[in-house]
Each structure stands twice: as C-alpha cells, then as structure tokens.
C-alpha cells in the first residue's frame, strides 16, 4: 500500500513559537525553515541508505566489536604476564 503522505511546511509563526526564534524577522525565519527542510531531506536520505545496507552494517559492526574485545583481552594478558606491570615513563 503506497499512500502518498502530504508533508506540511513549518510556518513562520510556528517557528516563532519555539524558544530562541521569537524575534526572527520573516527573512531569518524563512531561511531557518529552508535549512531545516534541507536537513530533513539529508537525514531521510541517510536513513534510507542505512536501511538499504542494514544487514551488511550489522555484520560489520558485530565483527568490529569482536575484534575490539579480542584486542582488549590481549592487552590485559600482555600487561599482566609474568607479574609485570606496565611502567609510566
């Protein structure tokens, strides 16, 4: 089911209701709204890209996590072998 959602644009008066934006001129408010729209599109595209490669990302992240744990364990073993403690320079 592919229903087209209508996206409503933030109005200048709505923006001015947010703390810190009360005194914005129409031009400042319009530029801020445009910037927010651009950021929204950017985040949406990034989300869709991540969603498309989600399984690959999860595997990569899991593998990276395993490697980090292994390195941490090896460092602990090295610092504690033969009862030696690492010395500060």
N, C-alpha and C positions, 0 to 999 in steps of 0.2 A: 504494500500500500504506500503510494508515494504522494502524500498530500503536500502541496506547496504551502509553507508557512510564510505568513506575512510578517516581516520584521518592521517594527515601528522605530523610527528615528527618535533619539533623545531630543527634546525641545530645549530651547534656551532657558525657558522658565523652569523646567525640571532640573537642568544643570545648576541653576542659581539656588535651588533648594538645598544643595549639598554644601556642607561647611567648607569655607575657603573659596567658594565660587560666587558668593553673594554679590560682590561688587564688579564682576566681569562685565565689560562692555559687550555689545552684541557681536562685535568682531572677534573679541577674545573668546567668547562663548562658542561661536561658530567654529573657530579654529580648534578649540578643545574637543568639540563634538566630532569634528573630522578626524582628529588624531585618535580618539577613542574608537571610531569606526575602523580606521586602518589597523589599529592594534587588534581589534576583534577579529578581523579577517586574517591577520597574520597568525594569531593563536589558533584559529579554527583550522587553517591550512596545516599548521604544525601538528595539531591533534589528529587530523585525518592521515597525515603521513605516518605518524607514530602508530596509529591504529592499523594501517596497512601492513606495517612490518612488526607488529606486536609480538608474534611468536619468536621471530628472529631476535628481537631485542631482549626478550625474557631469557632466552638461552644464553645470549652473550653476557647478560647481566649476571646470571647464575654462575657461568663459568668464571667470570671475573671475580665474583665473590669467593669461589672456591680457591682460586689462585691466591687471593689476598690472605685467606685464612691459612693456607699452606705456608706462605712466606712468613707470616706472623709466628707460626708454630716453629719454623726452622730458626728464626731469630731467637726465640725463647730458649730453644735447645742449645744453640751456639753460645749464648751468654751464660748459660748455667753449666756447661760441660766442664768436667774436671774441677768443679767447685770454684772456678774463676769467675770473677765479676768484672764487667767492663769498667775501665778506669776513665775518669774525666781527665782531659788534657790540661 
